[in-house]
Amino acid sequence: MILERLEQAGFAAYVVGGCVRDSLLGKVPHDWDVCTSARPEQVQDCFRDFRVLETGIRHGTVTVLAGQEPYEITTFRVESAYSDSRHPDSVTFVRRVEDDLARRDFTVNAMAYSPSRGLVDLFDGQGDLRRERIRCVGEADLRFQEDALRILRALRFASTYGFRVEEETARSVHQNRGLLRKIAPERIRVELEKLLDGVGAEQILREYADVICTVIPELAPLLDFDQKNPHHIYTVWEHTIHAVGAAKSGTLARLCLLLHDIGKPACCTEDDRGVRHFYGHPEKGAEIAEEILRRLRFDTETIRRVTEIVRIHDSAIGSGKPAIRRWLNRIGGEQLRLLLEVKEADARAQAPEFLQGNLEKVKEAAQTLEEVQQEESCFRLRDLRVGGRDLMSIGIPSGPALGRILETLLQQVMEERLPNEKEPLLREAKNLWEDSC
């Protein structure tokens, strides 16, 4: 309907970019971008019976809300120099779609389609999709100097689709990586999250460690750091990327794994036998991880969850129900499941002789967690069959002592030393109060 209306008004119009790429890959596009020969004011006139947002009108973009779907419509344009490696100094509207496509980042994103005009593919984007490669449109150095974020976008697309980066584009990625220091942290964060979520994340981290360390320099000490420990057969970096690859797809778990051992170089000691130890590295790693996540403008909840997992990733969990209830009380069910996923991936990236034993521990803990949650076990104060008013009704005054008694009752219930029933709980509470007097 969008294309048809523009064409009926006498303008050329195409869907363009990611929606064309994803359609050719057999994927459902997340959004639809349209490019047209119509100027922004002409687009507004064509859709005056719709709600139109001036989302980027200075650069030729308006958004038409048709039903529940937003359609971003941009006038064909060419761009001038990028003095700051982020934004064009100016844009010029043009009449030909070919000129518009020539300014785009990668060949797979530089295709346009119109039902009446067919596919416009000047740079063999279809061929690159078949060859499963990411290649710059035109000269790679120029594309990256125009907008340095394209360096990370190249890696992100390769990771997302399991593609490789074409040789000349890859050379330019390495050579121009320093330009990423000019990019706003939040823009880097968005690309990093998508990269980590991709099917090719492990391979990209391996091949482009220098690029990743440009945006997270705290990772650089991990690269060639020999662990010299019987539990490990890899350097800290190689262990890290193996662990990221072993994780089930999910940005949060992979972000935890990317940072989980970042404190090791700072905490390394070596004993008389030449074996290295890393006492305190989870705590140190959590400090470093928090600094990184804050710098990259991650949201508060992600920072909390990731730093907590980094801090406790080396802790023994246990498999009995009392142990699982204690963990549920400490970090909650969602966070405990994340911890188990991180522990499993971490184990898969260690020495093979320890793999089976470590995986069995994780599996047992996961099974017990399911049982405990299905039983609706007591692991929080609000799960206790008594509360503060019940304790006050038997003569225990309000105050810190009452709170301590409730916590003690909870611990005894979690450890199965006391049933979660009102009468036994009140008897024990009275005993605890009398013993404290």
C-alpha positions in Angstrom: 0.0 0.0 0.0 2.9 2.4 0.9 4.7 1.8 -2.4 1.5 1.8 -4.5 0.4 5.2 -3.1 3.8 6.8 -3.8 3.9 5.4 -7.3 0.3 6.5 -8.0 1.5 10.0 -7.1 4.2 9.8 -9.7 7.2 8.9 -7.5 9.6 6.0 -7.6 9.4 3.9 -4.4 11.2 0.7 -3.2 11.5 -1.3 0.0 15.2 -1.2 0.8 17.9 -2.5 3.1 17.4 -5.1 5.8 13.8 -6.0 4.9 15.0 -7.0 1.4 18.0 -8.9 2.8 15.9 -10.8 5.3 13.2 -11.6 2.7 15.8 -13.1 0.4 17.1 -15.2 3.3 13.6 -16.5 3.9 13.2 -14.6 7.2 10.3 -12.4 8.2 11.5 -8.7 8.3 11.2 -7.0 11.7 10.5 -3.6 10.0 10.1 -2.1 6.6 12.2 0.8 5.2 11.1 2.6 2.1 13.2 4.8 -0.2 11.6 7.1 -2.7 12.2 10.0 -5.1 9.6 12.0 -3.2 10.8 14.8 -1.0 9.8 14.7 2.7 7.1 17.3 2.2 5.7 15.3 -0.8 5.6 12.1 1.3 3.7 14.0 4.0 1.2 15.2 1.4 0.8 11.7 0.0 -0.1 10.4 3.5 -2.0 13.3 4.9 -4.8 11.0 6.0 -2.3 9.0 8.1 -0.3 10.0 11.2 3.2 11.0 10.0 6.1 11.6 12.3 9.0 13.8 11.3 11.6 11.4 12.7 14.6 12.6 10.7 13.2 15.1 8.3 16.5 17.0 8.0 18.0 13.9 6.5 14.9 13.1 4.4 13.1 10.6 6.7 9.6 10.6 7.9 7.7 7.7 9.5 4.1 6.8 8.4 2.0 4.9 10.9 -0.3 2.6 8.9 -2.4 0.5 11.3 0.0 -0.8 13.9 3.0 -0.8 11.6 5.5 2.1 11.3 7.1 2.6 7.8 10.2 4.7 7.6 10.2 6.5 4.3 13.4 8.3 3.2 14.1 10.4 0.1 16.8 9.1 -2.2 20.0 10.8 -1.1 23.8 11.0 -1.2 26.0 12.1 1.6 29.0 14.4 2.0 32.1 13.8 4.0 31.9 12.4 7.6 34.2 14.7 9.5 33.5 13.0 12.8 33.3 9.4 11.5 29.7 9.3 12.8 27.4 11.6 10.9 27.5 13.1 7.3 28.2 16.8 7.3 25.3 17.2 4.9 22.9 15.2 2.7 21.7 16.0 -0.9 18.5 14.6 -2.2 18.7 12.9 -5.6 16.3 11.4 -8.1 17.9 7.9 -8.8 17.7 4.9 -6.5 21.1 3.8 -7.9 22.8 6.8 -6.3 21.1 6.1 -3.0 22.2 2.5 -2.9 25.8 3.4 -3.6 26.1 5.2 -0.3 25.1 2.2 1.8 27.3 0.1 4.1 27.3 -3.5 2.8 26.2 -5.2 -0.4 23.6 -7.3 1.4 22.0 -4.1 2.7 22.2 -2.2 -0.7 19.3 -3.9 -2.5 16.0 -2.3 -3.3 12.7 -4.0 -4.5 9.5 -2.7 -6.1 6.7 -5.0 -7.3 6.5 -2.9 -10.5 10.3 -2.4 -11.1 11.7 -5.6 -9.6 15.0 -6.1 -7.6 17.7 -3.5 -7.9 21.0 -5.1 -7.0 23.9 -3.1 -8.3 26.6 -4.6 -6.1 25.8 -8.3 -6.1 24.2 -8.5 -2.7 22.3 -11.6 -3.7 25.6 -13.2 -4.6 27.1 -12.3 -1.3 24.1 -13.8 0.5 24.6 -17.0 -1.4 28.3 -16.9 -0.6 27.5 -16.1 3.0 29.8 -13.1 3.3 29.7 -9.5 4.4 31.3 -7.1 2.0 31.4 -3.4 1.9 29.8 -1.4 -1.0 32.7 0.1 -2.9 35.9 1.0 -1.0 35.9 -0.5 2.5 38.2 2.0 4.1 36.0 4.9 2.9 32.8 3.2 4.2 34.3 2.7 7.7 35.8 6.2 7.8 32.4 7.6 6.9 30.8 5.9 9.9 33.1 3.9 12.2 30.1 2.0 13.7 30.0 0.1 10.5 33.1 -1.8 11.7 31.1 -3.4 14.5 28.1 -3.7 12.2 30.1 -5.9 9.8 31.0 -8.2 12.7 27.5 -8.2 14.0 25.9 -9.2 10.7 28.6 -11.9 10.3 27.7 -13.2 13.8 24.0 -13.0 13.3 23.9 -14.9 10.1 26.9 -17.1 10.6 28.6 -15.4 7.6 32.3 -14.6 7.2 33.6 -11.1 6.5 35.1 -10.8 2.9 38.9 -10.5 2.8 39.3 -6.8 1.8 36.5 -5.8 4.2 38.1 -7.8 7.0 41.5 -6.1 6.4 39.8 -2.7 6.7 38.0 -3.7 9.8 41.3 -4.5 11.6 43.1 -1.5 10.1 40.4 1.1 11.0 39.3 -0.3 14.4 40.8 2.7 16.2 38.0 4.8 14.7 35.5 3.1 17.1 36.8 5.3 19.9 34.9 8.1 18.4 31.6 6.3 18.6 29.1 6.9 21.4 29.1 4.1 24.0 25.4 3.4 23.7 25.7 2.8 19.9 28.6 0.3 20.6 26.5 -1.4 23.2 23.6 -2.1 20.8 25.9 -3.7 18.2 27.8 -5.7 20.9 24.6 -7.2 22.3 23.5 -8.3 18.8 26.9 -9.7 18.0 26.9 -11.8 21.2 23.5 -13.1 20.4 24.5 -14.4 17.0 25.2 -18.0 15.9 28.7 -17.0 14.9 29.7 -15.1 18.0 32.5 -17.5 19.0 34.2 -17.3 15.7 33.9 -13.5 15.4 35.4 -13.1 18.9 38.3 -15.3 17.9 39.0 -13.6 14.6 38.4 -10.0 15.7 39.8 -10.0 19.3 41.7 -6.8 18.5 38.4 -5.0 17.5 36.6 -6.2 20.6 39.5 -5.1 22.8 39.3 -1.6 21.2 35.8 -1.2 22.6 36.4 -3.2 25.8 40.2 -2.6 26.5 39.9 -4.4 29.8 39.7 -7.7 27.8 43.2 -7.2 26.3 45.1 -8.8 29.2 43.2 -12.1 28.7 44.4 -12.6 25.1 47.6 -14.5 25.7 47.2 -15.2 29.4 48.3 -18.8 30.1 46.3 -20.2 33.0 48.9 -23.0 33.9 46.3 -24.8 35.8 45.2 -28.5 35.4 41.5 -27.4 35.1 42.3 -25.4 32.0 43.7 -26.2 28.6 43.2 -22.7 27.1 44.4 -19.2 27.6 41.9 -17.0 29.6 40.7 -15.5 26.3 40.3 -18.8 24.4 38.5 -20.2 27.4 36.2 -17.2 27.4 35.2 -17.4 23.8 34.7 -21.2 24.0 32.4 -20.5 27.0 30.5 -17.9 25.0 30.1 -20.4 22.2 28.9 -23.1 24.5 26.1 -21.0 25.9 22.6 -21.4 24.7 21.6 -18.4 22.5 20.9 -15.5 24.8 22.6 -12.1 25.1 22.5 -12.0 28.9 24.3 -15.4 29.5 26.9 -14.6 26.8 27.5 -11.2 28.3 28.1 -12.8 31.7 30.5 -15.3 30.1 32.4 -12.7 28.1 33.2 -11.0 31.4 33.2 -13.9 33.9 37.0 -14.3 34.1 38.0 -10.7 33.4 39.5 -10.5 36.9 41.9 -13.4 36.5 45.1 -11.6 35.3 44.9 -9.1 38.2 44.5 -11.9 40.8 47.0 -14.4 39.5 49.5 -16.1 41.8 51.9 -19.0 41.1 52.8 -21.7 43.6 56.2 -23.6 43.9 55.0 -26.2 41.4 54.3 -23.5 38.7 50.6 -23.9 39.1 48.6 -20.7 38.8 45.7 -19.7 41.1 43.2 -16.9 40.8 41.9 -16.4 44.3 39.4 -13.5 44.5 39.0 -13.2 40.7 35.2 -13.4 40.8 35.0 -10.3 43.1 37.6 -8.4 41.1 35.9 -9.4 37.9 32.6 -8.1 39.1 34.2 -4.7 39.9 35.7 -4.5 36.4 32.5 -5.8 34.7 30.4 -3.1 36.5 32.8 -0.4 35.2 32.5 -1.7 31.6 28.8 -2.0 31.7 28.3 1.4 33.1 30.6 2.9 30.5 28.6 1.2 27.7 25.4 2.6 29.1 23.7 -0.8 30.0 20.5 -0.5 31.9 20.6 -0.8 35.7 19.0 -4.3 35.8 21.4 -5.8 33.3 24.3 -4.3 35.3 23.0 -5.8 38.5 22.4 -9.3 37.1 25.6 -9.6 35.2 27.9 -8.3 38.0 26.1 -10.6 40.5 26.7 -13.7 38.2 30.3 -12.7 37.6 30.8 -12.4 41.4 29.2 -15.9 42.2 30.0 -17.9 39.0 32.7 -19.9 40.8 30.6 -20.7 43.9 29.6 -24.2 44.6 25.8 -24.7 44.3 25.2 -28.1 45.7 22.3 -30.3 44.6 20.2 -31.0 47.7 16.9 -29.2 48.3 18.2 -27.2 51.3 21.1 -25.8 49.2 18.8 -24.9 46.3 16.4 -23.2 48.7 19.2 -21.1 50.1 20.2 -20.1 46.6 16.6 -19.2 45.8 16.5 -17.1 48.9 19.7 -15.4 48.0 19.3 -14.6 44.3 15.9 -15.8 43.1 14.8 -18.4 40.6 15.5 -16.4 37.4 19.0 -15.5 38.4 19.7 -19.1 39.6 18.7 -20.5 36.2 21.1 -18.0 34.6 23.9 -19.0 37.0 23.4 -22.7 36.1 23.5 -21.9 32.4 26.7 -19.9 32.9 28.2 -22.7 35.0 27.4 -25.3 32.3 29.0 -23.2 29.5 32.0 -22.5 31.7 32.5 -26.2 32.4 32.3 -27.0 28.7 35.3 -24.7 28.1 37.6 -26.3 30.7 39.8 -29.4 30.6 37.9 -32.4 29.2 38.7 -34.7 32.1 36.6 -32.5 34.5 33.7 -32.0 32.1 31.5 -34.9 32.9 31.7 -34.4 36.7 31.0 -30.7 36.4 28.1 -31.2 34.0 26.5 -33.8 36.3 26.6 -31.2 39.2 24.9 -28.6 37.1 22.3 -31.1 35.8 21.5 -32.3 39.4 21.1 -28.8 40.6 18.8 -27.9 37.7 16.7 -30.9 38.4 16.4 -30.1 42.1 15.5 -26.5 41.2 12.6 -27.7 39.1 11.4 -30.0 41.9 11.7 -27.3 44.6 9.8 -24.8 42.4 7.1 -27.3 41.5 6.7 -28.0 45.3 6.2 -24.3 45.9 8.8 -24.7 48.6 9.4 -22.1 51.3 12.5 -20.0 50.5 11.4 -16.4 51.2 10.0 -14.8 54.4 6.7 -14.3 52.6 6.5 -18.1 52.1 6.5 -18.7 55.9 3.2 -19.7 57.4 3.7 -17.2 60.2 4.5 -13.5 60.1 5.4 -10.6 62.4 1.8 -10.3 63.7 1.7 -14.0 64.6 4.9 -13.6 66.6 3.6 -10.5 68.4 0.5 -12.4 69.3 2.6 -14.8 71.5 4.4 -12.0 73.3 7.4 -11.3 71.1 7.6 -7.5 70.7 8.1 -5.7 67.4 11.8 -4.9 66.7 15.1 -6.3 65.4 14.8 -9.4 67.5 11.5 -10.3 65.9 13.1 -10.0 62.5 16.0 -12.2 63.5 13.6 -14.8 64.8 11.7 -14.9 61.4 15.0 -15.2 59.6 16.0 -18.1 61.8 12.7 -19.8 61.3 13.1 -19.4 57.5 16.6 -21.0 57.6 15.3 -24.0 59.6 12.4 -24.5 57.2 14.7 -24.3 54.1 17.1 -26.8 55.7 14.1 -29.1 56.5 14.8 -29.0 60.3 11.3 -27.5 60.8 8.0 -28.0 58.9 6.5 -24.9 57.4 3.4 -25.2 59.6 2.0 -22.5 61.9 2.0 -24.4 65.3 5.6 -25.8 65.1 6.8 -22.4 63.8 5.2 -20.5 66.7 6.6 -23.0 69.3 10.1 -22.6 67.9 9.7 -18.8 67.8 8.8 -18.8 71.5 11.8 -21.0 72.3 14.1 -18.7 70.4 12.7 -15.6 72.1 13.0 -17.1 75.6 16.5 -18.3 74.9 17.5 -14.7 73.9 16.0 -13.1 77.0 
